[in-house]
C-alpha cells in the first residue's frame, strides 16, 4: 500500500513540473537559456587578425562587455597576423553556426568568400577596419585619414613646418593604407619636411621589434638635428620608437602617433617623454559599438552600412603633471574624448 501511495505522489509531482515548464515557455527545444527569459544565448565570434598590445586588449574588453550586456557569449579567434588562419577561423565560426560574427582588421582578399558564406547562411556580420564590401554588412570605422591628418598637422605646427622625419608604417592593413594617402598629401603640402627613413612591420611583438629597428636608425643619424620627429602610424610603433629614443638620450626627437591605450598614456606622461601627441578613438568604444551593431542585426533592426567614429587629438600638454590619467578619466582633460 505504501509503495502504491509513493508511486502516485511521484507521478503527481512529475505532472506538476511538466505543467510548470510549459507555462514558463520551456521545453525540449530550448538550449542554453539566457537567464529567466528562456531565450537562447547568442554566441558571438570575434575574428581577429592579431591580438597585440593594450589597444587590442581594450577593444576586446569593449566587445565583451557589450556582448555580456546583451546576454551573449563571446569567443575570440586570434590569427596571430596569419591571414590564411584568419580565413580558416572565419569558416569555422560559420560552420559552428555562431549567431553573429565580428571581423577585426581583415582583408577582402582573404575573407570576402567566408563573409559571403556567413551572409548566405543568414549570420549577421559586422566589420571593423576591414575592406570587405558586401551589401547589408555594416562597417564600424575610425576616420583613418582624419587620424593621420590630426597627428601630422600637430607634428608640422610644433616644428615650424620643417624638419627631417622618420615614418613607421606597414602595408597590407586597410587603415594603414588610408593613413598613407594622407601622409603622401602631407609631404606635398610641406616641402620642407623630409622623410629620411621609413620602416615598420606587424609582428607578435611589434613594440619590441620597432624599438630595435629605431635603435638602428638612431645610430645611422647620431647627431642632434638629424631627426626632428617620428610619425608612428600605430601606437605599438609609438611605444617602440619612444623607448628607443629615451634609452639613447635623444629626447629632442618628438613622437607623433595614432591610437591610444592606458599604457600609452602612462608613457606620454613620463617626465621628458618624447611622445608628444596621438590621434585616437577610444578602443573600448569601438568594440562596444561593433558588438551593439551585431545585436541590432540579430534582432532585425535597420543599421547603416557605415558607422563612423570621430577621432580626437590627445596632446601631452593637455594632461596634468601631478597625476596619472587613464582612459577612464581622459574626458576630464580632453573634452571630445569618448563622444
N, C-alpha and C positions, 0 to 999 in steps of 0.2 A: 504494500500500500504506500509506504514512504517513497519507494523508488518511483512509483507511478506519479505521485504528487510532485516529486522533484523534476520529473520529465516535463510535466505540464508547466511548471514555473519557468523552466529553461526555454521552452517553446514560446511562452508569452513574452519573455524578455527579448528574445531574438526578433519577434514580430514588431515589438515596440521600437527597437533600434533601427530596424529596416524602415519603418514609417518615419522616424525622425530624420534619417539620412535623406529620404525622398523629399521631405518637407524643406530641407536646407539646400536643395539643389545638388546634392552629391550623387554619386553613382559610379558604376564601374568605369565609365569613360573619362572621369576626371583624373588628370595626372599632375603631380607637383603643384598642389593647391597653393595659391597666393593668399596667405592669411585667412581671414574669415570670409573673403569674397567668394571663394570657391573657384576663382579664375585660375587658369593655367599660368604658371610663372613664365614670363617671356625670357627666352635665352638670347642674349646679345653677344655677337662675336666682334672683337676689335682686331682687325688685321693690320699689323704694323710692319713697316719696312725695317725699322730698328727702334730699340728702346734704349737710348743713350742719354745720359745726363739728367739734370734736375728738371729741365723744361719738359721732357717726356714724362717724368715721374708725376709732375703736377698736372699735365694734360690727362694722363691716365686716371689720376685721382678725381679730376672733374667729371670724366666719363663715368667712373664707378659710382660716385655719389648720386648722379642723376639717374643711372640705371636702378640703383637700390631705392631711390625715392619713388620710382615708378613700380616697385615691387619686382624688378627683374633680376637676372643673374648674368654677370659679365664673365666672359672667357677671353683672355688676351692671347693672340697668336703673334709671336715675335719672330721675324725672319732673319734677324742679325745681319741686315744690309743685303741679303741674298734675294734678288727679285724672283728667281725661279722658285725658291722656298716660299716666298710670299704668295705667288700664284697657286702653289700647292696648298697652302694654308687656306686660301680663299675657296678653293674647290672642296676642301674638307669641311669648311663651315656650311657650304651649300648642301653637300651630301648628308651632313648631320642635321639638316633641317632647322638651323637656327631661325629664330623669329625675326631677327634684324641683324644687319651687318654694317659695321663701320669700317671704313678704309682710311688709313693714315699714310700719306706720302708715297702713294703708289704711282705707277706709270700706266698709260693706256696700252703701251706695247706689251706689258707683262700681264695686265689684269682685265683688259677690256672684255675678253672672252668669258672669263669667270664671272665678272659683274653682270654681263648679259644673261648668263646661265641663272644667276640668282634672281634677276628680274623676271625671267621666263617662268621661274618657279614661284613667283609672287612673294619673294622675300624682299622687304624694303632695304635699300642700300643708301647710305649717306657717306659722302666723301669729305676728306679734309686734305687740302694741298695735294690734290691728285688730278691729273689731266684727262681722266675718262670723261667721255661725252655720251650719255645715254638719256633719252627723253624720260623725264619723271624721276631721275636720280639727282637729288639735291647736292650741292657742293657748299660746304662751310669754308670760307676763305678769309685769310688776312689779306689786306691790300698790300701785296708784296712790293709793288713798285713804290707805293707811298712809304712803306717801311724803309726802303733804300733811300728814298729822297730825304726823309727826315734825318737819318743818320749822316748822310753825305753832306747835306746843306749845313749841318752843325759843324762838321769837320772843316768845311770851307770857311765858314764865318769865324771860327776860332783861330784860323791860321792865315787870315788875310787873303784868302782866295789863291794861295800859292803853296808850294812845297812838294816834297817827294813822299809818295805814299806806297805802302805795301797792301796789296789786296789778298785776302784769304777767302777763297770761294771754291766751290766744287760743282762740276757739271752733273747732269743726269737727274736732277730733282726739279720738279715743276716750280716750286717757289724760288729756287736759286736761279733758274733761267729767267724768270720775270725780274728778279733783282738785278741781274746782269744788264738787262735792257736799260734800266735807269742809270746804272754805273757807266755804260758807254756814253749816254747822253750827258752825264755829269762831266766826264773828261773833255767832251767837246765844248761844254759851257764854260769850263775853267781851264784854258790852255796853259796856265802857269802852274797847274797841279799835274805832276808827272808820276806815272806808275813806274817804280824802279824794280819791283819784284812782285810776283804773284804765285801762289801755291794753294794747296788745300786738298784734303781727302777725308771722306767719311769712313771711319773705321769703328771697331768696337771699343776703341779708347781714343776718341778724336782729340780731346783736350790735351792729353799727354803727347800724342804724336805731333800735334800742332806746336806744342812747346818746343819739341826737339827741332822741328823744321824752322821755327822762328829763331832759335838759338843760332842756327847756321846762317840765317840771313843777317843777324846782328854782327856776326864775325866777318861777314863779307862787307858790311857797311859799318866799320868800327867807330867812325868819328861823329861827334855831335853835329847835327845838321844834315847828315847823310840821309836820315829818315825823319820826316816830320810827324807822320801819323800812320796808323794801321786801320784799314777798314775791314772788319770781320763780318761776313755775311751770315753768321750763325753764332750764337753765344758760346757754343763749345769751342769755336775758333777763338773767340774773345778771351776765354779763360786761359787757353794755351799761350796766346800772344802776351797777355798781361803777366803771367808767371815768368815767361822768358825775359821780358823787359825788366821786371822787378829784380830778378836774380842777376841780371847783367848790370844793374845800376844805371839803366838808360831811361829813367822815368821822364825825361824830356819828350820822349816819343809817346804820343797820346793814342788811345784806342777808342774807336767808334764802332758800334756793333748793331746787330739785330737779334731780338728775342731777349727774354729776361726770366730769371728764377730767383729763389731765395739765396742760393749760393752766389749767383752773380751780384746781387745787391750787397752782400757782405764784402765781396771783393772790391766793388765800386766805392764802398765807404771806408776802405782801409786808408790809413794815413799815406799820403803821397802816391795814391793809386793812379796809374796812367789811364785806367779805364774811365773815360770822361762822360760818355753818353751812350744810350742804346734806345732803339726804337722797338716797340713791342706791343703785343696784345696779350692779355692775361691768359696763360696756357690752360689754367683750370676752367676759365670761362669758355674757351674754345671747346674743350671736352664736354662741358655741360651742355652747350648749345647743340653740339653734334648729336649727343645722346637724346636730348629733348626732341630734336628733329626726327630721329628714327622712331621714337614712340608716337609722335604725331602721325607719321606714315603708317605705323601699325594700326592705329585707331581709325585710319581712313580720312584723316583731316588733310585739307589742302595746305601745301607748303610751297614757298617759292623755289625755283631751281637754283638760285644763288642766295646764300646768306652771308653777307659781307660784314666783317668786324673792323671797327676803326682803330688804327694804330695810334700810339702815343709816344712822344719822345720823353724819356726819363733821363734827366741830367744830374750829374754828380753835384752840381752847385745848388740844386733844389732840395737835396737831402740834408737832414740835420747832422751836425758834427758831434753832438753829445749823446746820441742814442743810435742803436741799430734798428733799421727799418726792415720789415718783412713785406712780402706780397700782400699779406692780410691788412696791413695798415698803410700801404703805399698811397692810397687815395687821399690820405690826410695831407700829403705833401705834393702830390700830382693830381690835381682835381679831376682831370679827364680819365684817370685810370679806372678800368672796370666798367665804364659806361658804354 
